[in-house]
């Protein structure tokens, strides 16, 4: 049909006016509207950050960039931390303020303090981990204004991994094999501290090391202590966890008080679910009531690999069962929380919680962590955080 001149002009005008509406309609079909703040997630295909659970860890200002692997909470208010470059920190107000301590020893800045244990705001013992004489123990009795060398490794092939103490003069020190034997030494108060800080000869606990077997010094927790007993006939118990190319195992030592000669017994159990690699195995152990316990680890060179990262026991470590739902990556530290009635484990790609004694784990966050002593957790580059009192945790 041919349009008359007047209608032709009107048709052109209508088309021009309708064109923007048509363009907007087509654009809307291809790009549906999204809620404010979520456009980036939708357009890039990335998960919506607002849908992710908030981290239960509240970051604190450590005042340092040192790598931190030592942490010990005395009571939630008083706590000590330690790490690379001779770093030792202390707080007396729950982490509101962290104070840098005097550097222990004349060459302390060359030491890596991977373990610390304290009893109050004044008394603490720190462990340096390193080859030969770089493994040492220092003690302070004046709130870290000064330090006294307590014990120094004299074995060139030695490397200390963990220090666990009941008192400043009673406990165990563990390390890599020396002369083919796993290193475990006990401190006994009756011996005093004049010689080797009170630590007795390793021969009492000598167990042959497997090829490539070692402990790990990632979090000062490759050993776990039972209750402190000092009555004659009672045993002092320690569980020692290892790893490496020959596989992982847990060795349970018992030293019975009193009597001559001294009586020491040990039993061992394999944890075959952990990786058999130079950088793999069990990194942390805690036996919480002499029956129930957890071991965690994996391969630190594969931080996101979740298989072979956790196992549980209900018979004091005689047998280990791999977690049905493991943590979401390699883990270097684990601890039971009596307040939460739950286990928490941490590693370089985050943290997890278990409320069924390690059978299943639920992620808490994806932070970079090395060690924990609840409510505190520490990591590289001076990272310190405290577990929030109000953040909801998975049930």
C-alpha positions as CSV (number, residue, x, y, z in Angstrom):
1,X,0.0,0.0,0.0
2,X,1.4,3.4,-1.0
3,X,1.4,6.0,1.8
4,X,0.3,9.5,1.1
5,X,2.9,12.2,1.9
6,X,1.4,13.2,5.2
7,X,1.2,9.6,6.5
8,X,4.7,8.9,5.3
9,X,6.1,11.7,7.4
10,X,4.2,10.6,10.5
11,X,5.4,7.0,10.1
12,X,9.0,8.0,10.0
13,X,8.5,10.1,13.1
14,X,6.9,7.2,15.0
15,X,9.7,4.9,14.0
16,X,12.4,7.3,15.3
17,X,10.7,7.7,18.6
18,X,10.1,4.0,19.1
19,X,13.7,2.9,18.3
20,X,15.2,3.6,21.8
21,X,12.4,1.6,23.4
22,X,13.0,-1.3,21.1
23,X,16.8,-1.3,21.7
24,X,16.3,-1.2,25.5
25,X,13.9,-4.1,25.2
26,X,16.4,-6.3,23.3
27,X,19.2,-5.3,25.7
28,X,17.1,-6.3,28.7
29,X,16.4,-9.7,27.3
30,X,20.2,-10.4,27.0
31,X,21.2,-8.7,30.2
32,X,18.6,-9.3,33.0
33,X,18.8,-6.8,35.9
34,X,20.6,-7.9,39.1
35,X,20.5,-6.7,42.7
36,X,22.8,-3.9,43.6
37,X,26.3,-5.1,44.7
38,X,26.0,-8.4,42.9
39,X,26.6,-7.3,39.3
40,X,30.3,-8.1,39.3
41,X,29.7,-11.6,40.6
42,X,27.0,-12.3,37.9
43,X,28.9,-10.8,35.1
44,X,32.2,-12.5,35.8
45,X,30.8,-15.8,36.8
46,X,32.5,-15.6,40.2
47,X,30.6,-16.7,43.4
48,X,28.8,-14.0,45.2
49,X,31.0,-13.0,48.1
50,X,28.1,-11.8,50.2
51,X,26.8,-15.4,50.2
52,X,30.0,-16.7,51.8
53,X,30.1,-17.1,55.6
54,X,32.1,-14.4,57.4
55,X,35.4,-15.6,58.9
56,X,35.1,-16.4,62.7
57,X,38.7,-15.1,63.1
58,X,39.1,-11.5,64.1
59,X,42.5,-10.1,62.9
60,X,44.8,-8.4,65.4
61,X,47.8,-6.1,64.9
62,X,50.9,-8.1,65.8
63,X,53.3,-5.2,64.9
64,X,55.6,-7.6,62.9
65,X,55.9,-9.2,59.5
66,X,57.7,-12.3,60.9
67,X,56.5,-15.7,60.0
68,X,54.7,-17.0,63.2
69,X,54.5,-20.7,64.1
70,X,54.6,-20.5,67.9
71,X,51.5,-19.6,69.9
72,X,50.5,-20.3,73.5
73,X,47.4,-19.0,75.3
74,X,47.7,-19.1,79.0
75,X,44.2,-18.0,79.8
76,X,42.8,-16.1,76.8
77,X,44.2,-12.8,78.0
78,X,47.8,-13.7,78.5
79,X,49.4,-15.2,75.4
80,X,52.8,-15.6,73.8
81,X,53.7,-15.9,70.1
82,X,57.0,-16.6,68.3
83,X,58.5,-16.9,64.9
84,X,61.3,-16.1,62.4
85,X,64.1,-13.5,63.0
86,X,64.2,-14.1,66.7
87,X,60.6,-12.8,67.1
88,X,58.8,-13.3,70.4
89,X,55.6,-11.5,71.2
90,X,53.4,-11.2,74.3
91,X,49.9,-9.9,75.1
92,X,48.3,-9.4,78.5
93,X,45.0,-8.0,77.3
94,X,43.6,-10.7,75.0
95,X,45.5,-9.4,71.9
96,X,44.4,-5.8,72.0
97,X,48.1,-5.0,72.2
98,X,51.0,-7.3,71.3
99,X,54.4,-6.3,72.6
100,X,57.7,-7.3,71.0
101,X,60.0,-9.0,73.4
102,X,63.8,-8.7,73.8
103,X,65.6,-10.9,71.2
104,X,67.0,-14.0,72.9
105,X,70.7,-14.7,72.6
106,X,73.5,-12.8,70.9
107,X,72.6,-14.3,67.5
108,X,68.9,-14.5,68.2
109,X,67.9,-12.7,65.0
110,X,69.2,-15.7,63.0
111,X,66.9,-18.1,64.9
112,X,63.4,-19.4,64.0
113,X,61.4,-19.8,67.2
114,X,58.7,-22.3,66.3
115,X,57.5,-23.2,69.7
116,X,56.6,-21.4,72.9
117,X,55.0,-22.4,76.2
118,X,54.1,-20.1,79.1
119,X,52.6,-20.3,82.5
120,X,51.9,-16.6,83.2
121,X,52.9,-13.1,82.0
122,X,56.4,-13.5,83.3
123,X,57.5,-17.2,82.7
124,X,57.9,-18.8,79.3
125,X,60.2,-21.2,77.4
126,X,60.7,-20.9,73.7
127,X,62.1,-23.4,71.2
128,X,64.2,-22.5,68.2
129,X,64.1,-25.0,65.4
130,X,67.1,-25.4,63.1
131,X,70.0,-27.6,62.1
132,X,72.6,-28.4,64.8
133,X,73.1,-25.7,67.3
134,X,70.3,-23.6,65.8
135,X,67.9,-25.7,67.8
136,X,67.8,-24.3,71.3
137,X,65.6,-23.6,74.4
138,X,65.5,-20.2,76.1
139,X,63.7,-19.3,79.3
140,X,62.5,-16.0,80.7
141,X,61.2,-15.2,84.3
142,X,60.8,-11.5,83.9
143,X,58.2,-11.0,81.2
144,X,60.7,-11.4,78.3
145,X,62.9,-8.5,79.3
146,X,65.8,-11.0,79.3
147,X,66.4,-14.7,78.4
148,X,68.6,-17.5,79.6
149,X,69.9,-20.3,77.4
150,X,68.4,-23.5,78.9
151,X,69.4,-26.2,76.4
152,X,71.3,-26.3,73.0
153,X,71.4,-29.1,70.5
154,X,74.9,-30.5,70.1
155,X,74.1,-33.0,67.4
156,X,74.9,-31.7,63.9
157,X,72.2,-33.8,62.3
158,X,69.6,-32.9,65.0
159,X,66.6,-30.6,64.4
160,X,64.1,-30.0,67.1
161,X,60.4,-30.1,66.2
162,X,58.2,-29.8,69.3
163,X,58.3,-28.9,73.0
164,X,55.5,-29.8,75.3
165,X,55.7,-29.2,79.1
166,X,53.5,-29.7,82.1
167,X,55.6,-27.4,84.3
168,X,58.8,-25.4,83.5
169,X,60.8,-28.4,84.5
170,X,58.6,-31.4,83.4
171,X,57.8,-32.4,79.8
172,X,59.2,-33.6,76.5
173,X,61.3,-32.4,73.6
174,X,61.0,-34.1,70.2
175,X,63.1,-33.8,67.0
176,X,64.2,-35.5,63.8
177,X,66.2,-38.7,64.0
178,X,69.8,-38.7,65.4
179,X,72.1,-41.6,64.6
180,X,69.1,-43.6,63.2
181,X,67.0,-43.1,66.3
182,X,63.9,-40.9,66.7
183,X,64.7,-38.1,69.1
184,X,62.6,-37.8,72.3
185,X,64.0,-36.4,75.5
186,X,62.2,-35.9,78.9
187,X,62.7,-33.1,81.3
188,X,62.4,-34.2,85.0
189,X,62.3,-31.7,87.8
190,X,64.3,-33.9,90.1
191,X,67.3,-33.5,87.9
192,X,67.3,-29.7,88.2
193,X,68.1,-27.4,85.3
194,X,71.9,-27.1,85.6
195,X,72.7,-29.7,82.9
196,X,70.8,-29.7,79.6
197,X,68.0,-27.8,81.2
198,X,67.0,-31.0,83.1
199,X,66.5,-33.1,79.9
200,X,67.6,-36.7,80.3
201,X,69.5,-38.9,77.8
202,X,67.5,-39.7,74.7
203,X,68.6,-43.4,74.9
204,X,65.7,-44.1,77.3
205,X,63.3,-43.5,74.5
206,X,65.4,-44.7,71.6
207,X,63.2,-46.1,68.7
208,X,64.7,-46.9,65.3
209,X,63.6,-44.4,62.6
210,X,62.3,-45.7,59.3
211,X,64.0,-44.7,56.1
212,X,63.1,-41.0,55.5
213,X,61.0,-40.8,58.7
214,X,60.9,-37.4,60.5
215,X,58.7,-35.2,62.5
216,X,57.5,-31.8,61.4
217,X,58.1,-28.4,63.1
218,X,55.2,-26.6,61.4
219,X,53.2,-25.8,64.6
220,X,55.1,-27.2,67.7
221,X,52.5,-30.0,68.0
222,X,53.9,-33.3,66.7
223,X,53.8,-34.5,70.3
224,X,50.9,-34.6,72.8
225,X,51.0,-35.2,76.5
226,X,48.7,-37.1,78.8
227,X,47.9,-35.9,82.4
228,X,50.8,-34.9,84.6
229,X,51.5,-37.7,87.1
230,X,54.3,-37.8,89.7
231,X,53.2,-40.6,92.0
232,X,55.4,-43.7,92.1
233,X,54.1,-46.3,89.7
234,X,52.1,-43.9,87.7
235,X,53.0,-43.2,84.1
236,X,53.8,-40.1,82.2
237,X,52.4,-40.5,78.7
238,X,53.5,-38.8,75.4
239,X,52.3,-39.5,71.9
240,X,54.8,-38.8,69.1
241,X,53.6,-38.4,65.5
242,X,55.8,-38.7,62.4
243,X,55.7,-38.7,58.6
244,X,57.8,-39.0,55.5
245,X,58.4,-41.4,52.6
246,X,58.1,-44.5,54.7
247,X,54.6,-43.5,55.9
248,X,53.2,-42.0,59.1
249,X,52.9,-43.5,62.6
250,X,52.1,-42.6,66.1
251,X,54.3,-43.8,68.9
252,X,52.9,-43.9,72.5
253,X,55.6,-43.8,75.2
254,X,54.9,-44.4,78.9
255,X,57.5,-43.6,81.5
256,X,56.6,-45.1,84.9
257,X,57.6,-43.1,87.9
258,X,59.9,-44.6,90.6
259,X,61.7,-47.8,90.8
260,X,65.1,-49.0,89.5
261,X,65.8,-49.5,86.7
262,X,63.5,-46.9,85.1
263,X,60.7,-48.5,83.2
264,X,59.6,-47.2,79.8
265,X,57.3,-48.9,77.4
266,X,56.1,-48.0,74.0
267,X,53.5,-49.0,71.4
268,X,53.1,-47.8,67.8
269,X,50.4,-47.7,65.2
270,X,50.5,-46.8,61.5
271,X,48.4,-44.1,60.0
272,X,48.3,-45.3,56.4
273,X,45.8,-42.7,55.2
274,X,48.5,-39.9,55.1
275,X,50.7,-39.3,52.1
276,X,54.1,-41.1,51.9
277,X,56.1,-38.2,50.6
278,X,59.1,-36.1,51.9
279,X,56.7,-33.2,52.6
280,X,53.8,-35.3,53.8
281,X,52.6,-37.1,56.9
282,X,51.2,-36.2,60.3
283,X,51.9,-32.6,61.3
284,X,49.9,-32.3,64.5
285,X,48.4,-34.6,67.2
286,X,46.3,-34.1,70.3
287,X,45.0,-36.8,72.6
288,X,42.4,-35.1,74.7
289,X,41.3,-37.7,77.3
290,X,43.8,-40.6,76.8
291,X,41.3,-42.3,74.5
292,X,39.9,-39.8,72.0
293,X,42.3,-38.0,69.7
294,X,43.0,-36.4,66.3
295,X,45.9,-36.3,64.0
296,X,46.1,-33.9,61.0
297,X,48.5,-33.2,58.2
298,X,48.7,-34.0,54.5
299,X,51.4,-32.7,52.1
300,X,52.4,-29.1,52.7
301,X,53.4,-28.8,49.0
302,X,49.8,-29.5,48.1
303,X,47.8,-27.1,50.3
304,X,44.5,-27.6,48.6
305,X,44.5,-31.4,48.6
306,X,42.0,-32.7,51.2
307,X,42.5,-36.4,51.0
308,X,44.8,-37.9,53.7
309,X,44.6,-34.8,56.0
310,X,42.9,-36.1,59.2
311,X,42.2,-39.2,61.2
312,X,40.7,-40.0,64.6
313,X,41.1,-42.6,67.4
314,X,38.9,-43.7,70.2
315,X,41.3,-46.1,71.8
316,X,44.3,-43.9,72.8
317,X,46.0,-44.1,69.4
318,X,46.1,-47.9,69.0
319,X,44.1,-47.6,65.8
320,X,43.4,-44.7,63.4
321,X,40.5,-44.1,61.1
322,X,40.5,-41.5,58.3
323,X,37.9,-38.8,58.4
324,X,34.9,-39.5,56.3
325,X,34.7,-35.8,55.4
326,X,38.2,-34.4,55.8
327,X,39.3,-30.8,56.2
328,X,39.4,-28.8,53.0
329,X,43.2,-28.9,52.6
330,X,46.6,-29.6,54.3
331,X,46.5,-29.0,58.0
332,X,49.3,-28.2,60.4
333,X,47.7,-27.8,63.8
334,X,44.7,-29.2,65.6
335,X,43.1,-28.5,69.1
336,X,40.1,-29.6,71.1
337,X,38.0,-26.8,72.6
338,X,36.2,-27.7,75.8
339,X,34.1,-24.5,75.6
340,X,32.9,-25.2,72.1
341,X,32.8,-29.0,72.5
342,X,34.5,-29.2,69.1
343,X,37.8,-29.7,67.4
344,X,39.4,-26.9,65.3
345,X,42.2,-27.4,62.8
346,X,44.1,-24.9,60.7
347,X,46.5,-24.8,57.7
348,X,47.7,-22.7,54.9
349,X,44.4,-22.6,53.0
350,X,42.1,-22.1,56.0
351,X,40.5,-23.7,59.0
352,X,37.8,-26.3,59.8
353,X,35.6,-27.5,62.7
354,X,34.5,-30.9,63.8
355,X,31.8,-31.7,66.3
356,X,31.9,-35.5,66.0
357,X,35.4,-36.2,67.2
358,X,37.0,-35.8,63.7
359,X,34.7,-38.0,61.6
360,X,33.6,-35.0,59.6
361,X,34.9,-31.5,59.2
362,X,33.2,-28.2,58.1
363,X,35.2,-25.3,56.7
364,X,35.4,-22.1,58.7
365,X,37.6,-19.8,56.5
366,X,40.2,-19.7,53.8
367,X,42.9,-17.8,55.7
368,X,46.6,-18.7,55.7
369,X,47.5,-20.2,59.1
370,X,50.3,-22.2,60.7
371,X,49.4,-22.9,64.4
372,X,46.7,-22.3,67.0
373,X,46.3,-22.2,70.7
374,X,42.7,-21.2,71.2
375,X,41.4,-18.6,71.1
376,X,44.4,-17.5,69.0
377,X,45.7,-18.5,65.6
378,X,49.0,-17.4,63.9
379,X,50.4,-17.5,60.4
380,X,52.9,-16.0,58.0
381,X,53.8,-12.3,57.7
382,X,52.8,-11.5,61.3
383,X,49.2,-12.8,61.0
384,X,47.5,-13.2,64.4
385,X,43.8,-13.5,64.9
386,X,41.4,-14.4,67.7
387,X,38.3,-16.6,67.5
388,X,35.2,-14.4,67.6
389,X,33.0,-14.8,70.6
390,X,29.9,-13.8,68.6
391,X,30.4,-15.3,65.1
392,X,28.1,-18.2,64.5
393,X,30.0,-21.5,64.0
394,X,28.7,-24.5,62.0
395,X,26.7,-27.0,64.1
